[in-house]
Amino acid sequence: MGNDAPFLLLLPAAGAYWLLTRSWQFCYRLRHERPGLIAYQVVLFGTILLALGLLTNKLFAAISTSPYAVFIDALADVIAPAIKPGNASFAIVCLYSLGFGIIAPSALNKAAQWRGRSRDIYYLRANRDDAFEAQWYAAHQPTNFRLVQLTLDTNKVYIGTIAECPATEAGHRRSIELLPLASGYRDPETQTLTLTTDYVEASRQIESDASAASRFEVVIRADRIVSSSPFDFVLYARFWQEHSATSSTDVHPPPS
């Protein structure tokens, strides 16, 4: 190999970086990795892609009567002026590696969808160490009904279930879709919680018609959320009853 071989190795490395940053299984975890570990993963996956490219090239070369052999010869003629003599075959291997890296994320993401795993599931799993994300992950599970209480920077409070937690490709959550069961506000001075609105009628409509949920969902920007906590109406009502006789109670009764 000539002196251009190290530059050709940038092709499988670029394919590996594309795979790692576009595949749901890897891209969200990558945000929490140290630079050295990211470089290691790029090298590791680049080596795997290079091996796949080498196997593919050998397979096509073995089928000398195939139209692919004609294609490989034509490709070698095209790239020959840009590389050292004798490196055409290695350049084709690197191009295959880059191609595999580019198409792999789509295949892996489609496979994840086929298994019933959305992009958001991988995002939430990768961010379990984040207190907000861990709580929303637990509340987002379809088999685990759990209410959350979200307090916004305007002191508005929403209580309900997490309908969706859409994540962006870059891994930064921008919004949360909440199906509210109650809402209210906190006093700016005392932070006293007062529930003013319930959504009992909405819940009844959703029980009879699942498609009605979209009419009551509230979309909240993630950067507007000040605090998030689990919520239990039974404990809330019990706590209010036990403290209703005192003047220092920090909550007000739920709306009737």
C-alpha positions as CSV (number, residue, x, y, z in Angstrom):
1,M,0.0,0.0,0.0
2,G,1.1,3.5,-0.8
3,N,1.1,6.6,1.4
4,D,-2.5,7.2,0.7
5,A,-3.6,4.1,2.6
6,P,-4.0,6.0,6.0
7,F,-6.3,8.4,4.2
8,L,-8.4,5.6,2.7
9,L,-8.9,4.3,6.3
10,L,-10.8,7.5,7.0
11,L,-13.7,6.0,4.9
12,P,-14.5,3.1,7.2
13,A,-14.0,5.5,10.2
14,A,-16.5,7.9,8.7
15,G,-18.9,5.0,8.2
16,A,-18.5,3.9,11.8
17,Y,-19.1,7.4,13.1
18,W,-22.2,7.7,11.0
19,L,-23.5,4.4,12.3
20,L,-22.8,5.3,15.9
21,T,-24.5,8.7,15.6
22,R,-27.5,7.6,13.6
23,S,-28.4,4.3,15.1
24,W,-30.8,4.5,18.1
25,Q,-29.0,1.7,19.8
26,F,-25.8,3.8,20.1
27,C,-26.4,7.5,19.4
28,Y,-28.0,8.4,22.7
29,R,-25.5,6.5,24.9
30,L,-22.7,8.2,22.9
31,R,-23.6,11.6,24.4
32,H,-22.5,10.3,27.9
33,E,-19.2,8.7,26.8
34,R,-15.7,10.2,27.2
35,P,-14.0,11.3,24.0
36,G,-11.4,8.5,24.3
37,L,-14.1,5.9,24.5
38,I,-15.9,7.4,21.6
39,A,-12.7,7.2,19.5
40,Y,-12.3,3.6,20.6
41,Q,-15.8,2.7,19.4
42,V,-15.2,4.5,16.1
43,V,-12.0,2.4,15.6
44,L,-13.8,-0.8,16.7
45,F,-16.8,-0.4,14.4
46,G,-14.6,0.9,11.6
47,T,-12.6,-2.3,11.8
48,I,-15.8,-4.3,11.7
49,L,-17.0,-2.4,8.6
50,L,-13.6,-2.8,7.0
51,A,-13.8,-6.6,7.5
52,L,-17.3,-6.6,6.0
53,G,-16.0,-4.6,3.0
54,L,-13.1,-7.0,2.5
55,L,-15.4,-10.0,2.6
56,T,-17.8,-8.3,0.1
57,N,-14.9,-7.4,-2.2
58,K,-13.6,-11.0,-2.1
59,L,-17.1,-12.4,-2.8
60,F,-17.6,-10.1,-5.8
61,A,-14.1,-10.9,-7.1
62,A,-14.8,-14.6,-6.9
63,I,-17.9,-14.2,-9.1
64,S,-15.9,-13.2,-12.1
65,T,-18.8,-13.7,-14.6
66,S,-21.1,-11.5,-12.5
67,P,-22.0,-8.0,-13.6
68,Y,-20.6,-6.9,-10.3
69,A,-17.1,-7.8,-11.5
70,V,-17.6,-5.4,-14.4
71,F,-18.7,-2.7,-12.0
72,I,-15.7,-3.3,-9.7
73,D,-13.3,-3.0,-12.7
74,A,-15.0,0.2,-13.8
75,L,-14.9,1.7,-10.3
76,A,-11.2,0.8,-10.1
77,D,-10.5,2.7,-13.3
78,V,-12.4,5.7,-12.0
79,I,-10.5,6.0,-8.7
80,A,-7.1,4.9,-10.0
81,P,-5.9,8.4,-10.9
82,A,-6.6,9.6,-7.3
83,I,-4.6,6.9,-5.5
84,K,-1.3,5.1,-5.6
85,P,-1.0,2.3,-8.1
86,G,-2.0,-1.0,-6.6
87,N,-4.3,0.6,-4.0
88,A,-7.4,0.4,-6.1
89,S,-8.6,-2.9,-4.6
90,F,-8.1,-1.5,-1.0
91,A,-9.9,1.7,-2.0
92,I,-12.9,-0.3,-3.1
93,V,-12.9,-2.2,0.2
94,C,-12.9,1.1,2.1
95,L,-15.8,2.4,-0.1
96,Y,-17.8,-0.7,0.7
97,S,-17.1,-0.1,4.4
98,L,-18.3,3.5,4.1
99,G,-21.5,2.3,2.3
100,F,-22.2,-0.3,5.0
101,G,-21.8,2.4,7.7
102,I,-24.2,4.7,5.9
103,I,-27.0,2.1,5.3
104,A,-26.6,0.3,8.7
105,P,-28.5,2.8,10.8
106,S,-31.6,2.5,8.7
107,A,-31.5,-1.2,8.9
108,L,-30.9,-1.3,12.6
109,N,-33.6,1.2,13.3
110,K,-36.1,-0.7,11.2
111,A,-35.2,-3.9,13.0
112,A,-35.8,-2.1,16.3
113,Q,-39.2,-0.9,15.1
114,W,-40.0,-4.4,14.0
115,R,-39.2,-5.6,17.6
116,G,-41.6,-3.0,18.9
117,R,-38.9,-0.6,20.2
118,S,-39.2,3.0,19.3
119,R,-36.5,5.7,19.3
120,D,-37.8,7.1,22.5
121,I,-37.2,3.8,24.4
122,Y,-33.5,3.9,23.5
123,Y,-33.3,7.6,24.5
124,L,-34.9,6.9,27.9
125,R,-32.7,3.9,28.6
126,A,-29.6,5.9,27.8
127,N,-30.6,8.7,30.1
128,R,-31.7,6.7,33.2
129,D,-29.0,8.4,35.3
130,D,-30.9,11.7,34.7
131,A,-33.5,12.0,37.4
132,F,-36.1,13.6,35.1
133,E,-35.5,11.0,32.4
134,A,-35.6,8.1,34.8
135,Q,-39.0,9.2,36.2
136,W,-40.5,9.8,32.8
137,Y,-39.2,6.5,31.6
138,A,-41.0,4.7,34.4
139,A,-44.2,6.7,33.8
140,H,-44.0,6.1,30.1
141,Q,-44.1,2.3,30.4
142,P,-47.4,1.0,28.9
143,T,-47.6,-1.8,31.6
144,N,-46.9,0.6,34.5
145,F,-49.6,3.2,35.1
146,R,-48.0,6.0,37.0
147,L,-49.0,9.6,37.5
148,V,-46.5,12.4,37.4
149,Q,-46.7,16.0,38.7
150,L,-45.0,18.6,36.6
151,T,-44.4,22.1,37.9
152,L,-43.6,24.7,35.2
153,D,-41.6,27.9,35.5
154,T,-44.9,29.8,35.5
155,N,-46.0,27.9,38.7
156,K,-48.6,26.1,36.6
157,V,-49.0,22.4,37.7
158,Y,-50.1,19.5,35.6
159,I,-50.9,16.0,36.9
160,G,-51.3,13.1,34.5
161,T,-49.7,10.4,32.6
162,I,-46.9,10.7,30.1
163,A,-48.4,10.1,26.6
164,E,-45.2,10.7,24.6
165,C,-41.6,11.8,25.2
166,P,-40.4,12.6,21.7
167,A,-36.6,12.8,21.4
168,T,-34.7,14.5,18.7
169,E,-32.0,12.8,16.6
170,A,-29.4,14.9,18.4
171,G,-30.6,13.4,21.7
172,H,-32.1,16.5,23.3
173,R,-35.6,16.3,24.5
174,R,-37.7,19.3,23.5
175,S,-41.2,18.5,24.7
176,I,-43.4,16.1,26.6
177,E,-47.0,15.1,25.8
178,L,-49.0,14.8,29.0
179,L,-52.5,13.4,29.3
180,P,-53.8,15.5,32.2
181,L,-56.1,14.3,35.0
182,A,-55.8,17.5,37.0
183,S,-54.2,20.9,36.9
184,G,-53.6,23.8,39.2
185,Y,-50.9,26.2,40.4
186,R,-48.4,26.8,43.2
187,D,-48.4,30.0,45.2
188,P,-45.3,32.0,44.2
189,E,-44.5,32.8,47.9
190,T,-45.4,29.6,49.8
191,Q,-45.3,27.1,46.9
192,T,-48.7,25.9,48.2
193,L,-50.3,23.5,45.7
194,T,-53.9,24.3,44.7
195,L,-55.7,22.0,42.2
196,T,-58.3,24.0,40.2
197,T,-59.3,21.7,37.3
198,D,-60.0,18.1,36.9
199,Y,-60.4,16.1,33.7
200,V,-62.9,13.4,34.9
201,E,-65.1,13.9,31.8
202,A,-62.1,13.7,29.6
203,S,-61.1,10.4,31.2
204,R,-64.6,9.0,30.6
205,Q,-64.5,9.9,27.0
206,I,-61.0,8.4,26.6
207,E,-62.2,5.1,28.2
208,S,-65.0,4.9,25.7
209,D,-63.0,6.2,22.7
210,A,-59.2,5.8,22.8
211,S,-58.9,8.2,19.8
212,A,-60.2,11.0,22.1
213,A,-56.9,11.1,24.0
214,S,-55.3,13.4,21.4
215,R,-58.0,16.1,22.0
216,F,-56.9,16.4,25.7
217,E,-53.1,15.9,25.5
218,V,-51.0,18.9,26.6
219,V,-47.6,19.5,25.0
220,I,-45.1,21.0,27.4
221,R,-41.7,22.2,26.5
222,A,-39.1,20.3,28.5
223,D,-37.1,23.5,29.3
224,R,-40.1,25.0,31.0
225,I,-40.4,22.1,33.6
226,V,-39.0,23.2,37.0
227,S,-39.8,20.0,38.9
228,S,-41.2,16.5,38.4
229,S,-42.5,14.0,40.9
230,P,-44.8,11.0,41.2
231,F,-48.3,11.8,42.3
232,D,-51.0,9.7,44.1
233,F,-54.5,11.2,44.5
234,V,-55.2,8.9,47.5
235,L,-52.1,10.0,49.4
236,Y,-52.8,13.6,48.4
237,A,-56.4,13.5,49.8
238,R,-55.2,11.7,52.9
239,F,-52.5,14.2,53.5
240,W,-54.9,17.1,53.1
241,Q,-57.4,15.5,55.6
242,E,-54.7,15.0,58.2
243,H,-53.6,18.6,57.9
244,S,-56.8,20.4,57.1
245,A,-57.3,21.4,60.7
246,T,-54.0,23.3,60.9
247,S,-53.4,26.7,59.5
248,S,-49.9,25.7,58.2
249,T,-51.2,23.2,55.7
250,D,-49.2,23.4,52.5
251,V,-51.8,21.9,50.2
252,H,-55.4,22.6,49.3
253,P,-58.1,20.0,48.7
254,P,-58.6,18.6,45.2
255,P,-61.4,20.1,43.2
256,S,-64.8,18.3,43.7
